């Protein structure tokens, strides 16, 4: 009896010693978890959490306790930058999945650069996100200078529009996208009858009046679903059925909810594939629903993929470091130079500035509140 008790105590001590010997390794997500854009931000966080759940055992075998910590940037550049500084101060965090908004990514990645904390974005499209040449900033989605022309091509080729009214939300994302669309439309000889930025969130009556006067064949709005949905609702309530086209900021199931009965004749390009367009996503979608009691959307899948890039990068760096926890600098280099497989959206590798070498854009159509895939377009950045 005493021998058994002693043996158990020894085993317990060994187990405790083994547990205490584990090195805690963290990755962070940085996305809006509260506020008007939280639907997409939570998708990113939850997708990343599924990837962490899958990789925990691999890290455990190397003596590393893998954790995910989620930071709320509230879709606000100042908040995101403050959160980035908190991330930098936690030395256990080796890399970040985020952000949703380009306007948040730009200052946040700059704040993380000196600490060599790598970022892999599942969503940022503004050209300047990577054009600044930061060694820690990467993205797995196409840029505005690919998404803008794709939207313009759809407007002229599919919608046959001759006159277009352009709006943007006055953010780095919306302005950048609208600029690329305008440039592409003008190159095709399409008339831009209006082009303005607005931070309005609730009363679009003055803009609707201008649109009624100009009678465009299509409206392009570079913005986010929570703002654009209200605009569409008011546009339709005023009897204007003109097609509304946007970018991936409209890629949320909440768009149709906000637009209500007006959720028809809407199109948007998106860098995050709809789940049905990803053959490998069936199991992921089922796990997402089971784990979070919520349906997976495109940014959930791309949050998952971005996290897998981060986790594979950390494992590659650990392997090069004698199977021990790597430094942030080693992880940063491994992510930029690596080739990553087993992702829902296909294999990933980055060019010299952190752009994905081969990406796909999707055009979605919303009719009667229902979303369906219209077409897809393969794209590549200018630099390989």
C-alpha positions in Angstrom: 0.0 0.0 0.0 2.8 2.4 0.9 4.7 1.4 -2.2 1.7 2.1 -4.4 1.2 5.5 -2.7 4.9 6.3 -3.2 4.8 5.3 -6.8 1.7 7.4 -7.5 3.4 10.4 -5.8 6.5 10.0 -7.9 4.5 9.7 -11.1 2.5 12.8 -10.1 5.8 14.7 -9.5 7.1 13.6 -12.8 4.0 14.7 -14.6 4.1 18.0 -12.8 7.7 18.5 -13.8 6.9 17.6 -17.4 4.0 20.1 -17.4 6.2 22.8 -15.9 8.9 22.2 -18.5 6.5 23.0 -21.3 7.3 26.3 -23.1 4.2 28.4 -23.7 4.0 29.6 -27.3 1.2 32.0 -28.3 -0.2 33.4 -31.5 -2.6 36.3 -31.5 -5.5 37.4 -33.6 -6.2 41.1 -34.1 -9.6 41.9 -35.5 -12.9 43.6 -34.5 -14.6 41.5 -31.8 -17.0 44.2 -30.9 -18.9 46.9 -32.8 -20.4 47.1 -36.3 -17.8 44.8 -38.0 -17.6 42.1 -35.4 -19.3 39.6 -37.6 -16.2 39.4 -39.8 -13.8 39.9 -36.9 -15.2 37.0 -35.0 -15.0 34.8 -38.1 -11.3 35.5 -38.3 -10.7 34.7 -34.6 -12.8 31.5 -34.7 -11.1 30.2 -37.9 -7.7 30.8 -36.3 -8.9 29.0 -33.1 -9.8 25.9 -35.2 -6.3 25.9 -36.7 -4.7 26.2 -33.2 -6.9 23.3 -32.0 -5.6 21.1 -34.8 -1.9 22.0 -34.3 -1.8 21.7 -30.4 -0.6 18.1 -30.5 2.3 18.8 -32.9 3.5 21.6 -30.6 3.0 19.5 -27.5 5.3 16.8 -28.9 8.0 19.5 -29.2 7.5 20.6 -25.6 5.4 23.6 -26.5 2.1 24.6 -25.1 0.3 26.4 -27.9 -2.3 29.0 -27.1 -4.3 31.6 -29.0 -5.0 35.0 -27.6 -7.6 37.3 -29.2 -7.3 41.1 -29.3 -10.2 43.4 -30.2 -9.1 46.3 -32.5 -12.7 47.5 -32.9 -12.0 48.3 -36.6 -10.2 51.4 -35.3 -6.6 52.3 -36.3 -5.7 53.8 -32.9 -7.2 50.9 -30.9 -5.5 48.4 -33.2 -2.2 50.1 -32.7 -2.6 50.1 -29.0 -3.4 46.4 -29.0 -0.4 45.8 -31.3 1.8 47.3 -28.6 0.3 45.0 -26.0 1.0 42.1 -28.3 4.6 43.2 -28.7 5.1 43.3 -24.9 4.0 39.6 -24.5 7.2 37.8 -25.5 5.4 34.5 -25.8 3.4 35.8 -28.8 5.4 34.9 -31.9 3.1 36.0 -34.7 -0.3 37.6 -35.4 -3.3 36.7 -37.6 -4.9 39.9 -38.7 -6.2 42.4 -39.3 -9.6 42.7 -41.0 -9.2 46.4 -42.0 -6.3 47.7 -44.0 -6.5 51.0 -42.1 -5.8 49.1 -39.0 -3.2 46.8 -40.5 -1.0 49.7 -41.7 -0.2 51.3 -38.3 -0.5 48.0 -36.3 2.1 46.2 -38.5 4.4 49.3 -38.1 4.0 49.1 -34.4 5.0 45.4 -34.4 7.9 45.8 -36.9 10.6 46.7 -34.5 9.7 43.7 -32.3 9.9 41.4 -35.3 6.3 40.1 -34.8 5.1 38.7 -38.1 1.6 39.3 -39.3 -0.4 37.2 -41.8 -3.5 38.9 -42.9 -6.6 37.0 -44.1 -8.3 40.1 -45.3 -6.2 43.3 -46.0 -6.3 44.4 -49.6 -4.9 48.0 -49.7 -1.8 48.2 -51.8 0.2 50.1 -49.1 -0.2 47.3 -46.7 2.7 45.5 -48.4 4.1 48.3 -50.6 5.8 49.8 -47.5 8.2 46.8 -47.6 7.9 45.7 -44.0 9.6 42.4 -43.3 6.8 41.3 -40.9 3.7 42.1 -43.0 2.2 39.4 -45.2 -1.2 38.6 -46.7 -2.9 35.6 -48.2 -5.4 37.6 -50.3 -5.3 39.7 -53.5 -4.5 43.4 -53.5 -6.7 46.4 -54.4 -4.9 46.8 -57.7 -6.2 43.3 -58.6 -9.6 43.6 -56.9 -10.4 47.1 -58.3 -9.9 46.1 -62.0 -11.9 42.8 -61.4 -14.8 44.9 -60.1 -14.5 47.3 -63.0 -14.4 44.4 -65.5 -17.6 43.0 -64.0 -19.3 46.4 -64.1 -18.5 46.9 -67.8 -18.4 43.3 -69.0 -21.3 41.7 -67.1 -23.5 44.6 -66.2 -22.7 46.5 -69.4 -22.7 49.8 -67.5 -21.8 53.0 -69.4 -22.2 55.4 -66.5 -21.0 54.6 -62.9 -21.4 56.5 -59.6 -18.5 55.8 -57.2 -18.6 56.1 -53.4 -16.1 55.2 -50.7 -16.1 55.2 -46.9 -13.0 57.5 -46.5 -10.9 54.7 -45.0 -7.6 53.4 -46.5 -9.5 50.3 -47.7 -12.5 52.1 -49.3 -10.5 54.9 -50.8 -7.9 52.6 -52.2 -10.5 50.3 -53.8 -12.6 53.1 -55.2 -9.4 54.7 -56.7 -8.5 51.4 -58.5 -12.1 51.0 -59.8 -12.2 54.5 -61.1 -8.8 54.1 -62.9 -9.9 50.8 -64.5 -13.3 52.2 -65.6 -11.8 55.3 -67.2 -9.3 53.2 -69.0 -12.2 51.4 -70.6 -13.9 54.6 -71.5 -16.7 54.3 -69.0 -18.1 57.5 -67.6 -17.7 58.2 -63.9 -20.7 60.5 -63.2 -19.9 61.0 -59.5 -17.1 60.1 -57.1 -17.3 61.0 -53.4 -16.3 59.8 -49.9 -18.7 59.6 -47.0 -18.5 58.7 -43.4 -22.3 58.8 -43.1 -23.8 55.8 -41.4 -27.5 56.5 -41.1 -28.9 59.1 -43.5 -27.9 58.8 -47.2 -30.7 61.0 -48.5 -28.4 63.6 -50.1 -26.4 61.0 -51.9 -29.5 59.1 -53.0 -30.8 62.4 -54.5 -27.5 62.9 -56.5 -27.8 59.3 -57.8 -31.4 59.8 -58.8 -30.3 62.9 -60.7 -27.3 61.3 -62.4 -29.1 58.0 -63.3 -26.0 55.8 -63.4 -26.1 52.3 -64.8 -24.2 51.0 -61.7 -23.1 52.2 -58.3 -19.7 51.2 -56.8 -19.3 51.6 -53.1 -15.9 50.9 -51.5 -16.9 50.3 -47.9 -18.0 47.8 -45.2 -21.3 45.9 -45.0 -22.6 47.8 -42.0 -22.5 51.1 -43.8 -23.2 49.9 -47.3 -26.2 47.8 -46.1 -27.9 50.9 -44.7 -27.2 52.8 -48.0 -28.7 50.0 -50.1 -31.8 49.8 -47.9 -32.4 53.6 -48.3 -31.6 53.4 -52.0 -34.2 50.7 -52.6 -36.8 52.4 -50.4 -36.5 55.4 -52.7 -37.3 53.2 -55.7 -33.8 53.0 -57.2 -33.0 49.5 -58.3 -29.6 50.2 -59.9 -27.0 47.5 -59.3 -24.7 48.1 -56.4 -21.2 46.7 -56.6 -18.6 46.6 -53.9 -15.5 44.9 -52.6 -14.9 42.2 -50.0 -16.0 44.6 -47.2 -19.5 43.5 -48.2 -18.7 39.9 -47.7 -20.9 39.2 -44.6 -24.2 37.6 -44.1 -25.2 40.7 -42.2 -25.3 42.7 -45.4 -28.6 41.1 -46.5 -30.0 41.4 -43.0 -29.3 45.2 -42.9 -30.4 45.8 -46.4 -33.7 43.9 -45.7 -36.1 43.8 -48.6 -33.6 45.8 -50.7 -31.0 43.0 -50.7 -31.1 42.3 -54.4 -29.1 43.3 -57.5 -26.0 43.5 -55.3 -22.6 42.2 -56.4 -19.2 42.2 -54.6 -15.7 41.0 -55.3 -14.2 39.1 -52.4 -10.8 37.8 -51.7 -12.2 35.3 -49.2 -13.8 32.4 -51.1 -17.4 31.4 -50.3 -17.3 28.1 -48.4 -19.0 26.3 -51.3 -16.2 27.4 -53.7 -13.6 25.6 -51.5 -13.7 21.8 -52.1 -11.6 21.1 -49.0 -13.8 23.2 -46.7 -16.6 20.8 -46.0 -15.0 19.3 -42.8 -13.8 22.8 -41.7 -17.4 24.1 -42.0 -18.8 21.3 -40.0 -16.2 21.7 -37.3 -16.8 25.5 -37.2 -20.5 25.0 -36.8 -20.0 22.4 -34.1 -17.4 24.4 -32.2 -19.0 27.9 -32.3 -22.6 27.2 -33.1 -22.3 29.5 -36.1 -22.0 29.1 -39.8 -18.5 29.5 -41.4 -18.1 32.3 -43.8 -15.3 33.2 -46.2 -13.3 35.2 -43.7 -13.6 32.3 -41.2 -11.9 30.0 -43.8 -9.2 32.6 -44.5 -8.6 33.2 -40.8 -8.1 29.5 -40.5 -5.7 29.5 -43.5 -3.7 32.5 -42.2 -3.3 30.8 -38.9 -2.1 27.6 -40.6 0.5 29.7 -42.4 1.6 31.2 -39.0 1.7 27.8 -37.3 3.6 26.0 -40.1 6.0 28.9 -40.1 6.6 28.6 -36.3 7.2 24.8 -36.7 9.6 25.4 -39.6 11.5 27.9 -37.5 11.5 25.5 -34.5 12.9 22.7 -36.6 15.7 25.0 -37.8 16.3 25.9 -34.1 16.9 22.3 -32.9 13.1 21.6 -32.3 13.1 24.3 -29.6 10.8 27.4 -29.4 12.1 29.8 -32.0 12.6 33.6 -31.8 10.3 36.1 -33.3 12.9 37.0 -35.9 13.2 33.3 -36.9 9.5 33.0 -37.3 9.3 36.2 -39.3 11.9 34.9 -41.8 10.3 31.4 -42.0 6.9 32.8 -42.9 8.2 35.2 -45.6 10.4 32.5 -47.2 8.2 29.4 -46.6 5.8 27.4 -48.8 2.7 26.4 -47.0 0.4 23.5 -47.9 -2.8 21.9 -46.8 -4.8 25.1 -46.8 -8.4 25.5 -47.9 -7.6 28.2 -50.4 -4.6 26.4 -51.9 -0.9 26.5 -51.4 0.7 29.8 -50.2 4.0 31.4 -50.8 5.0 35.1 -50.6 6.9 37.4 -52.8 9.6 39.8 -51.5 7.1 42.2 -50.0 4.7 39.7 -48.5 2.0 39.4 -51.2 0.7 36.0 -52.0 2.2 34.8 -55.3 -1.1 33.4 -56.6 -4.6 34.3 -55.4 -8.2 34.1 -56.6 -10.9 36.7 -56.6 -14.6 35.8 -56.4 -17.6 37.8 -57.5 -20.7 37.1 -55.4 -24.3 38.1 -56.2 -27.0 38.8 -53.6 -30.6 38.3 -54.8 -33.6 38.2 -52.5 -31.2 38.1 -49.5 -29.5 34.9 -50.9 -25.8 34.7 -51.8 -24.5 32.9 -54.8 -21.2 32.7 -56.7 -21.2 34.6 -59.9 -17.6 34.0 -61.2 -14.0 33.6 -60.1 -10.8 35.2 -61.4 -7.2 34.1 -60.8 -4.8 37.0 -60.1 -1.2 37.6 -59.4 0.7 40.6 -57.9 2.9 42.6 -60.2 6.0 41.5 -58.3 6.7 37.8 -58.0 
